[in-house]
Amino acid sequence: MSLQRARSAEEYVEWIRQAVFEVQDLRSCMEYELEEMERFPAFLAHLEEGITTIQQSMVDGEYHFGREDLPFMDMVNRHADDIPFAVLLRQINETHRKGIDVNASND
């Protein structure tokens, strides 16, 4: 299955914003459901940090596309069953690695 890449810079930024929202929402859900647990799954803090770092680098004008996977992708792949928005993160990674898909049709 080929992953969709963002068709514009605006769409890519929106995907990053959505990922930030999703990881915060996942944290809130876990806080509600897992009150008796002493701590969150280890991957959650790293994922949240990775996504917010990307967002901040965009805000600061320091973001650069790259050919390598984003630092948190190994973790996403290992814990995909626990991350409801793993496909969104894979799309963000695909866009990061291959750039904006300017040839995609805008349906």
N, CA, C and O atoms as CSV, one atom per row, in Angstrom:
chain,resi,resn,atom,element,x,y,z
A,1,MET,N,N,0.847,-1.185,0.000
A,1,MET,CA,C,0.000,0.000,0.000
A,1,MET,C,C,0.886,1.241,0.000
A,1,MET,O,O,1.778,1.390,0.836
A,2,SER,N,N,0.629,2.096,-0.924
A,2,SER,CA,C,1.381,3.341,-1.018
A,2,SER,C,C,0.747,4.384,-0.098
A,2,SER,O,O,-0.468,4.582,-0.099
A,3,LEU,N,N,1.584,5.030,0.669
A,3,LEU,CA,C,1.085,6.053,1.589
A,3,LEU,C,C,0.889,7.375,0.861
A,3,LEU,O,O,1.693,7.758,0.012
A,4,GLN,N,N,-0.172,8.052,1.200
A,4,GLN,CA,C,-0.437,9.382,0.658
A,4,GLN,C,C,0.543,10.368,1.271
A,4,GLN,O,O,0.846,10.307,2.463
A,5,ARG,N,N,1.033,11.275,0.440
A,5,ARG,CA,C,1.861,12.368,0.934
A,5,ARG,C,C,1.033,13.644,0.876
A,5,ARG,O,O,0.063,13.739,0.124
A,6,ALA,N,N,1.429,14.612,1.676
A,6,ALA,CA,C,0.745,15.911,1.661
A,6,ALA,C,C,0.873,16.524,0.271
A,6,ALA,O,O,1.906,16.382,-0.383
A,7,ARG,N,N,-0.180,17.207,-0.178
A,7,ARG,CA,C,-0.195,17.823,-1.507
A,7,ARG,C,C,0.200,19.286,-1.475
A,7,ARG,O,O,0.347,19.917,-2.522
A,8,SER,N,N,0.371,19.826,-0.281
A,8,SER,CA,C,0.788,21.229,-0.155
A,8,SER,C,C,1.456,21.408,1.205
A,8,SER,O,O,1.300,20.585,2.107
A,9,ALA,N,N,2.193,22.486,1.327
A,9,ALA,CA,C,2.820,22.793,2.618
A,9,ALA,C,C,1.750,23.001,3.680
A,9,ALA,O,O,1.924,22.605,4.833
A,10,GLU,N,N,0.644,23.622,3.289
A,10,GLU,CA,C,-0.448,23.869,4.233
A,10,GLU,C,C,-1.030,22.556,4.751
A,10,GLU,O,O,-1.315,22.417,5.940
A,11,GLU,N,N,-1.201,21.600,3.845
A,11,GLU,CA,C,-1.735,20.304,4.265
A,11,GLU,C,C,-0.750,19.599,5.200
A,11,GLU,O,O,-1.161,18.984,6.184
A,12,TYR,N,N,0.523,19.684,4.901
A,12,TYR,CA,C,1.541,19.053,5.746
A,12,TYR,C,C,1.539,19.662,7.146
A,12,TYR,O,O,1.597,18.941,8.143
A,13,VAL,N,N,1.473,20.978,7.216
A,13,VAL,CA,C,1.409,21.655,8.515
A,13,VAL,C,C,0.152,21.217,9.265
A,13,VAL,O,O,0.199,20.998,10.476
A,14,GLU,N,N,-0.955,21.090,8.565
A,14,GLU,CA,C,-2.194,20.650,9.205
A,14,GLU,C,C,-2.058,19.225,9.736
A,14,GLU,O,O,-2.572,18.913,10.810
A,15,TRP,N,N,-1.379,18.372,9.003
A,15,TRP,CA,C,-1.157,17.003,9.484
A,15,TRP,C,C,-0.339,17.014,10.771
A,15,TRP,O,O,-0.624,16.253,11.695
A,16,ILE,N,N,0.671,17.870,10.834
A,16,ILE,CA,C,1.490,17.975,12.045
A,16,ILE,C,C,0.624,18.458,13.210
A,16,ILE,O,O,0.694,17.911,14.310
A,17,ARG,N,N,-0.188,19.479,12.962
A,17,ARG,CA,C,-1.094,19.976,14.015
A,17,ARG,C,C,-2.031,18.869,14.483
A,17,ARG,O,O,-2.270,18.706,15.680
A,18,GLN,N,N,-2.557,18.113,13.526
A,18,GLN,CA,C,-3.466,17.021,13.869
A,18,GLN,C,C,-2.748,15.962,14.704
A,18,GLN,O,O,-3.323,15.429,15.653
A,19,ALA,N,N,-1.509,15.657,14.361
A,19,ALA,CA,C,-0.739,14.670,15.124
A,19,ALA,C,C,-0.485,15.152,16.549
A,19,ALA,O,O,-0.556,14.365,17.492
A,20,VAL,N,N,-0.187,16.445,16.711
A,20,VAL,CA,C,-0.004,17.009,18.056
A,20,VAL,C,C,-1.293,16.847,18.854
A,20,VAL,O,O,-1.266,16.419,20.008
A,21,PHE,N,N,-2.421,17.190,18.236
A,21,PHE,CA,C,-3.711,17.030,18.899
A,21,PHE,C,C,-3.955,15.566,19.268
A,21,PHE,O,O,-4.366,15.264,20.388
A,22,GLU,N,N,-3.701,14.666,18.324
A,22,GLU,CA,C,-3.970,13.242,18.549
A,22,GLU,C,C,-3.131,12.671,19.692
A,22,GLU,O,O,-3.640,11.901,20.506
A,23,VAL,N,N,-1.863,13.039,19.757
A,23,VAL,CA,C,-1.022,12.501,20.829
A,23,VAL,C,C,-1.451,13.072,22.182
A,23,VAL,O,O,-1.395,12.369,23.191
A,24,GLN,N,N,-1.876,14.330,22.216
A,24,GLN,CA,C,-2.384,14.905,23.464
A,24,GLN,C,C,-3.701,14.248,23.866
A,24,GLN,O,O,-3.949,14.013,25.049
A,25,ASP,N,N,-4.543,13.952,22.876
A,25,ASP,CA,C,-5.809,13.279,23.140
A,25,ASP,C,C,-5.568,11.855,23.650
A,25,ASP,O,O,-6.250,11.393,24.564
A,26,LEU,N,N,-4.601,11.173,23.057
A,26,LEU,CA,C,-4.258,9.830,23.522
A,26,LEU,C,C,-3.783,9.873,24.971
A,26,LEU,O,O,-4.154,9.019,25.776
A,27,ARG,N,N,-2.970,10.859,25.298
A,27,ARG,CA,C,-2.503,11.020,26.682
A,27,ARG,C,C,-3.702,11.245,27.613
A,27,ARG,O,O,-3.776,10.633,28.678
A,28,SER,N,N,-4.632,12.111,27.223
A,28,SER,CA,C,-5.818,12.383,28.050
A,28,SER,C,C,-6.652,11.125,28.255
A,28,SER,O,O,-7.124,10.861,29.360
A,29,CYS,N,N,-6.830,10.353,27.192
A,29,CYS,CA,C,-7.597,9.111,27.305
A,29,CYS,C,C,-6.917,8.142,28.262
A,29,CYS,O,O,-7.570,7.493,29.079
A,30,MET,N,N,-5.597,8.054,28.148
A,30,MET,CA,C,-4.869,7.151,29.042
A,30,MET,C,C,-4.938,7.633,30.484
A,30,MET,O,O,-5.024,6.822,31.405
A,31,GLU,N,N,-4.900,8.948,30.688
A,31,GLU,CA,C,-5.033,9.485,32.046
A,31,GLU,C,C,-6.373,9.086,32.639
A,31,GLU,O,O,-6.458,8.726,33.813
A,32,TYR,N,N,-7.415,9.152,31.829
A,32,TYR,CA,C,-8.752,8.815,32.287
A,32,TYR,C,C,-8.890,7.317,32.547
A,32,TYR,O,O,-9.420,6.909,33.580
A,33,GLU,N,N,-8.413,6.504,31.611
A,33,GLU,CA,C,-8.607,5.058,31.700
A,33,GLU,C,C,-7.618,4.360,32.626
A,33,GLU,O,O,-7.926,3.302,33.175
A,34,LEU,N,N,-6.462,4.929,32.801
A,34,LEU,CA,C,-5.409,4.224,33.520
A,34,LEU,C,C,-5.015,4.930,34.810
A,34,LEU,O,O,-3.837,4.976,35.164
A,35,GLU,N,N,-6.003,5.480,35.510
A,35,GLU,CA,C,-5.708,6.227,36.731
A,35,GLU,C,C,-4.936,5.406,37.746
A,35,GLU,O,O,-4.128,5.945,38.502
A,36,GLU,N,N,-5.183,4.096,37.766
A,36,GLU,CA,C,-4.507,3.255,38.745
A,36,GLU,C,C,-3.072,2.908,38.351
A,36,GLU,O,O,-2.319,2.380,39.168
A,37,MET,N,N,-2.694,3.194,37.131
A,37,MET,CA,C,-1.319,2.904,36.712
A,37,MET,C,C,-0.378,3.988,37.231
A,37,MET,O,O,-0.761,5.149,37.376
A,38,GLU,N,N,0.835,3.592,37.502
A,38,GLU,CA,C,1.820,4.533,38.027
A,38,GLU,C,C,2.386,5.441,36.949
A,38,GLU,O,O,2.770,6.576,37.228
A,39,ARG,N,N,2.439,4.939,35.701
A,39,ARG,CA,C,3.011,5.757,34.638
A,39,ARG,C,C,2.427,5.345,33.296
A,39,ARG,O,O,1.816,4.286,33.162
A,40,PHE,N,N,2.629,6.203,32.313
A,40,PHE,CA,C,2.163,5.947,30.957
A,40,PHE,C,C,3.101,4.973,30.257
A,40,PHE,O,O,4.233,4.769,30.695
A,41,PRO,N,N,2.631,4.375,29.174
A,41,PRO,CA,C,3.561,3.579,28.363
A,41,PRO,C,C,4.751,4.450,27.950
A,41,PRO,O,O,4.588,5.632,27.647
A,42,ALA,N,N,5.925,3.866,27.941
A,42,ALA,CA,C,7.157,4.619,27.681
A,42,ALA,C,C,7.142,5.322,26.333
A,42,ALA,O,O,7.734,6.393,26.191
A,43,PHE,N,N,6.481,4.744,25.346
A,43,PHE,CA,C,6.519,5.341,24.014
A,43,PHE,C,C,5.787,6.671,23.934
A,43,PHE,O,O,6.100,7.491,23.071
A,44,LEU,N,N,4.823,6.904,24.811
A,44,LEU,CA,C,3.979,8.090,24.682
A,44,LEU,C,C,4.761,9.394,24.840
A,44,LEU,O,O,4.585,10.315,24.043
A,45,ALA,N,N,5.604,9.484,25.834
A,45,ALA,CA,C,6.384,10.713,26.047
A,45,ALA,C,C,7.334,10.968,24.887
A,45,ALA,O,O,7.487,12.109,24.449
A,46,HIS,N,N,7.973,9.917,24.385
A,46,HIS,CA,C,8.899,10.072,23.260
A,46,HIS,C,C,8.159,10.500,21.995
A,46,HIS,O,O,8.646,11.333,21.231
A,47,LEU,N,N,6.989,9.926,21.785
A,47,LEU,CA,C,6.182,10.283,20.620
A,47,LEU,C,C,5.737,11.734,20.705
A,47,LEU,O,O,5.844,12.480,19.732
A,48,GLU,N,N,5.239,12.132,21.865
A,48,GLU,CA,C,4.790,13.508,22.059
A,48,GLU,C,C,5.943,14.491,21.849
A,48,GLU,O,O,5.777,15.521,21.196
A,49,GLU,N,N,7.091,14.170,22.397
A,49,GLU,CA,C,8.263,15.035,22.236
A,49,GLU,C,C,8.681,15.138,20.768
A,49,GLU,O,O,9.000,16.225,20.287
A,50,GLY,N,N,8.680,14.015,20.062
A,50,GLY,CA,C,9.081,14.015,18.657
A,50,GLY,C,C,8.172,14.855,17.784
A,50,GLY,O,O,8.643,15.607,16.932
A,51,ILE,N,N,6.875,14.730,17.991
A,51,ILE,CA,C,5.915,15.477,17.174
A,51,ILE,C,C,5.962,16.960,17.504
A,51,ILE,O,O,5.944,17.794,16.599
A,52,THR,N,N,6.022,17.299,18.779
A,52,THR,CA,C,6.067,18.722,19.136
A,52,THR,C,C,7.386,19.357,18.698
A,52,THR,O,O,7.428,20.552,18.405
A,53,THR,N,N,8.458,18.572,18.650
A,53,THR,CA,C,9.736,19.093,18.149
A,53,THR,C,C,9.625,19.459,16.672
A,53,THR,O,O,10.136,20.495,16.247
A,54,ILE,N,N,8.961,18.614,15.892
A,54,ILE,CA,C,8.752,18.928,14.473
A,54,ILE,C,C,7.921,20.198,14.343
A,54,ILE,O,O,8.260,21.092,13.568
A,55,GLN,N,N,6.832,20.272,15.104
A,55,GLN,CA,C,5.975,21.454,15.031
A,55,GLN,C,C,6.760,22.712,15.396
A,55,GLN,O,O,6.637,23.734,14.719
A,56,GLN,N,N,7.554,22.650,16.445
A,56,GLN,CA,C,8.316,23.824,16.863
A,56,GLN,C,C,9.360,24.206,15.818
A,56,GLN,O,O,9.597,25.392,15.590
A,57,SER,N,N,9.984,23.223,15.185
A,57,SER,CA,C,10.966,23.550,14.145
A,57,SER,C,C,10.290,24.238,12.967
A,57,SER,O,O,10.906,25.076,12.308
A,58,MET,N,N,9.034,23.898,12.689
A,58,MET,CA,C,8.279,24.591,11.636
A,58,MET,C,C,7.988,26.027,12.058
A,58,MET,O,O,8.161,26.959,11.273
A,59,VAL,N,N,7.549,26.198,13.293
A,59,VAL,CA,C,7.251,27.536,13.811
A,59,VAL,C,C,8.500,28.411,13.765
A,59,VAL,O,O,8.427,29.594,13.431
A,60,ASP,N,N,9.644,27.821,14.102
A,60,ASP,CA,C,10.907,28.564,14.130
A,60,ASP,C,C,11.530,28.742,12.750
A,60,ASP,O,O,12.558,29.406,12.617
A,61,GLY,N,N,10.920,28.157,11.725
A,61,GLY,CA,C,11.466,28.252,10.374
A,61,GLY,C,C,12.710,27.413,10.171
A,61,GLY,O,O,13.516,27.706,9.288
A,62,GLU,N,N,12.882,26.366,10.978
A,62,GLU,CA,C,14.086,25.544,10.921
A,62,GLU,C,C,13.826,24.126,10.419
A,62,GLU,O,O,14.744,23.306,10.392
A,63,TYR,N,N,12.594,23.828,10.024
A,63,TYR,CA,C,12.268,22.475,9.571
A,63,TYR,C,C,12.875,22.223,8.194
A,63,TYR,O,O,12.871,23.094,7.325
A,64,HIS,N,N,13.395,21.015,8.020
A,64,HIS,CA,C,13.932,20.592,6.724
A,64,HIS,C,C,13.429,19.185,6.427
A,64,HIS,O,O,13.433,18.314,7.296
A,65,PHE,N,N,12.998,18.979,5.192
A,65,PHE,CA,C,12.671,17.626,4.766
A,65,PHE,C,C,13.960,16.814,4.769
A,65,PHE,O,O,15.048,17.382,4.678
A,66,GLY,N,N,13.852,15.509,4.872
A,66,GLY,CA,C,15.039,14.659,4.881
A,66,GLY,C,C,14.759,13.341,4.199
A,66,GLY,O,O,13.607,13.016,3.912
A,67,ARG,N,N,15.778,12.602,3.945
A,67,ARG,CA,C,15.615,11.289,3.309
A,67,ARG,C,C,15.471,10.177,4.334
A,67,ARG,O,O,15.068,9.063,4.000
A,68,GLU,N,N,15.796,10.477,5.567
A,68,GLU,CA,C,15.726,9.472,6.622
A,68,GLU,C,C,14.360,9.525,7.312
A,68,GLU,O,O,13.653,10.531,7.263
A,69,ASP,N,N,14.017,8.410,7.953
A,69,ASP,CA,C,12.782,8.379,8.732
A,69,ASP,C,C,12.882,9.361,9.889
A,69,ASP,O,O,13.970,9.655,10.382
A,70,LEU,N,N,11.738,9.856,10.307
A,70,LEU,CA,C,11.692,10.690,11.505
A,70,LEU,C,C,12.124,9.841,12.701
A,70,LEU,O,O,11.895,8.632,12.716
A,71,PRO,N,N,12.745,10.465,13.699
A,71,PRO,CA,C,13.335,9.703,14.813
A,71,PRO,C,C,12.368,8.780,15.556
A,71,PRO,O,O,12.791,7.766,16.111
A,72,PHE,N,N,11.092,9.112,15.573
A,72,PHE,CA,C,10.145,8.310,16.350
A,72,PHE,C,C,9.479,7.191,15.550
A,72,PHE,O,O,8.623,6.488,16.087
A,73,MET,N,N,9.848,7.009,14.285
A,73,MET,CA,C,9.140,6.033,13.458
A,73,MET,C,C,9.385,4.579,13.874
A,73,MET,O,O,8.474,3.758,13.760
A,74,ASP,N,N,10.571,4.241,14.347
A,74,ASP,CA,C,10.786,2.872,14.837
A,74,ASP,C,C,9.810,2.564,15.964
A,74,ASP,O,O,9.240,1.475,16.027
A,75,MET,N,N,9.626,3.526,16.844
A,75,MET,CA,C,8.707,3.368,17.963
A,75,MET,C,C,7.263,3.253,17.462
A,75,MET,O,O,6.494,2.432,17.963
A,76,VAL,N,N,6.899,4.074,16.478
A,76,VAL,CA,C,5.548,4.010,15.909
A,76,VAL,C,C,5.308,2.624,15.325
A,76,VAL,O,O,4.251,2.033,15.541
A,77,ASN,N,N,6.270,2.112,14.595
A,77,ASN,CA,C,6.108,0.793,13.987
A,77,ASN,C,C,6.014,-0.310,15.037
A,77,ASN,O,O,5.256,-1.262,14.855
A,78,ARG,N,N,6.760,-0.203,16.119
A,78,ARG,CA,C,6.701,-1.207,17.189
A,78,ARG,C,C,5.380,-1.165,17.953
A,78,ARG,O,O,4.883,-2.204,18.389
A,79,HIS,N,N,4.808,0.031,18.117
A,79,HIS,CA,C,3.607,0.198,18.950
A,79,HIS,C,C,2.380,0.609,18.136
A,79,HIS,O,O,1.442,1.186,18.684
A,80,ALA,N,N,2.379,0.321,16.852
A,80,ALA,CA,C,1.294,0.769,15.967
A,80,ALA,C,C,-0.089,0.352,16.468
A,80,ALA,O,O,-1.056,1.096,16.307
A,81,ASP,N,N,-0.186,-0.821,17.067
A,81,ASP,CA,C,-1.490,-1.285,17.561
A,81,ASP,C,C,-2.009,-0.435,18.714
A,81,ASP,O,O,-3.210,-0.428,18.983
A,82,ASP,N,N,-1.121,0.277,19.394
A,82,ASP,CA,C,-1.506,1.127,20.523
A,82,ASP,C,C,-1.656,2.594,20.137
A,82,ASP,O,O,-2.016,3.424,20.971
A,83,ILE,N,N,-1.379,2.914,18.873
A,83,ILE,CA,C,-1.427,4.306,18.406
A,83,ILE,C,C,-2.503,4.398,17.328
A,83,ILE,O,O,-2.259,4.015,16.184
A,84,PRO,N,N,-3.695,4.901,17.675
A,84,PRO,CA,C,-4.800,4.935,16.718
A,84,PRO,C,C,-4.523,5.774,15.467
A,84,PRO,O,O,-5.181,5.588,14.443
A,85,PHE,N,N,-3.577,6.676,15.538
A,85,PHE,CA,C,-3.277,7.561,14.415
A,85,PHE,C,C,-1.930,7.219,13.772
A,85,PHE,O,O,-1.258,8.092,13.221
A,86,ALA,N,N,-1.547,5.951,13.845
A,86,ALA,CA,C,-0.261,5.519,13.281
A,86,ALA,C,C,-0.188,5.783,11.779
A,86,ALA,O,O,0.881,6.119,11.270
A,87,VAL,N,N,-1.296,5.638,11.065
A,87,VAL,CA,C,-1.285,5.902,9.616
A,87,VAL,C,C,-0.960,7.367,9.351
A,87,VAL,O,O,-0.192,7.671,8.438
A,88,LEU,N,N,-1.527,8.273,10.127
A,88,LEU,CA,C,-1.212,9.701,9.978
A,88,LEU,C,C,0.284,9.931,10.183
A,88,LEU,O,O,0.906,10.676,9.426
A,89,LEU,N,N,0.857,9.304,11.188
A,89,LEU,CA,C,2.292,9.460,11.447
A,89,LEU,C,C,3.119,8.894,10.300
A,89,LEU,O,O,4.165,9.443,9.956
A,90,ARG,N,N,2.657,7.806,9.713
A,90,ARG,CA,C,3.366,7.239,8.556
A,90,ARG,C,C,3.261,8.162,7.342
A,90,ARG,O,O,4.210,8.279,6.567
A,91,GLN,N,N,2.125,8.809,7.179
A,91,GLN,CA,C,1.973,9.772,6.078
A,91,GLN,C,C,2.885,10.980,6.291
A,91,GLN,O,O,3.500,11.469,5.343
A,92,ILE,N,N,2.971,11.452,7.512
A,92,ILE,CA,C,3.879,12.561,7.833
A,92,ILE,C,C,5.311,12.144,7.519
A,92,ILE,O,O,6.064,12.908,6.916
A,93,ASN,N,N,5.683,10.945,7.923
A,93,ASN,CA,C,7.035,10.451,7.668
A,93,ASN,C,C,7.298,10.328,6.166
A,93,ASN,O,O,8.371,10.698,5.689
A,94,GLU,N,N,6.331,9.815,5.432
A,94,GLU,CA,C,6.474,9.664,3.978
A,94,GLU,C,C,6.676,11.027,3.316
A,94,GLU,O,O,7.500,11.163,2.412
A,95,THR,N,N,5.932,12.025,3.763
A,95,THR,CA,C,6.090,13.379,3.221
A,95,THR,C,C,7.444,13.945,3.626
A,95,THR,O,O,8.107,14.598,2.821
A,96,HIS,N,N,7.856,13.705,4.854
A,96,HIS,CA,C,9.169,14.168,5.318
A,96,HIS,C,C,10.279,13.595,4.433
A,96,HIS,O,O,11.203,14.312,4.048
A,97,ARG,N,N,10.186,12.312,4.113
A,97,ARG,CA,C,11.229,11.633,3.347
A,97,ARG,C,C,11.189,11.957,1.854
A,97,ARG,O,O,12.239,12.070,1.221
A,98,LYS,N,N,9.994,12.109,1.286
A,98,LYS,CA,C,9.874,12.248,-0.171
A,98,LYS,C,C,9.390,13.614,-0.624
A,98,LYS,O,O,9.343,13.889,-1.823
A,99,GLY,N,N,9.030,14.478,0.324
A,99,GLY,CA,C,8.587,15.823,-0.019
A,99,GLY,C,C,7.101,15.897,-0.343
A,99,GLY,O,O,6.392,14.891,-0.348
A,100,ILE,N,N,6.658,17.105,-0.610
A,100,ILE,CA,C,5.258,17.381,-0.954
A,100,ILE,C,C,4.943,16.720,-2.293
A,100,ILE,O,O,5.764,16.752,-3.210
A,101,ASP,N,N,3.768,16.128,-2.407
A,101,ASP,CA,C,3.339,15.472,-3.647
A,101,ASP,C,C,2.603,16.485,-4.517
A,101,ASP,O,O,1.373,16.525,-4.535
A,102,VAL,N,N,3.364,17.297,-5.234
A,102,VAL,CA,C,2.765,18.371,-6.037
A,102,VAL,C,C,2.040,17.845,-7.261
A,102,VAL,O,O,1.262,18.577,-7.873
A,103,ASN,N,N,2.274,16.594,-7.636
A,103,ASN,CA,C,1.616,16.015,-8.808
A,103,ASN,C,C,0.326,15.293,-8.467
A,103,ASN,O,O,-0.354,14.796,-9.365
A,104,ALA,N,N,-0.024,15.223,-7.200
A,104,ALA,CA,C,-1.255,14.541,-6.790
A,104,ALA,C,C,-2.461,15.352,-7.221
A,104,ALA,O,O,-2.424,16.582,-7.245
A,105,SER,N,N,-3.522,14.653,-7.560
A,105,SER,CA,C,-4.751,15.356,-7.940
A,105,SER,C,C,-5.463,15.831,-6.692
A,105,SER,O,O,-5.481,15.136,-5.676
A,106,ASN,N,N,-6.037,16.989,-6.764
A,106,ASN,CA,C,-6.809,17.551,-5.649
A,106,ASN,C,C,-8.273,17.253,-5.877
A,106,ASN,O,O,-8.988,18.045,-6.490
A,107,ASP,N,N,-8.725,16.099,-5.378
A,107,ASP,CA,C,-10.123,15.694,-5.574
A,107,ASP,C,C,-11.052,16.511,-4.732
A,107,ASP,O,O,-12.265,16.304,-4.773
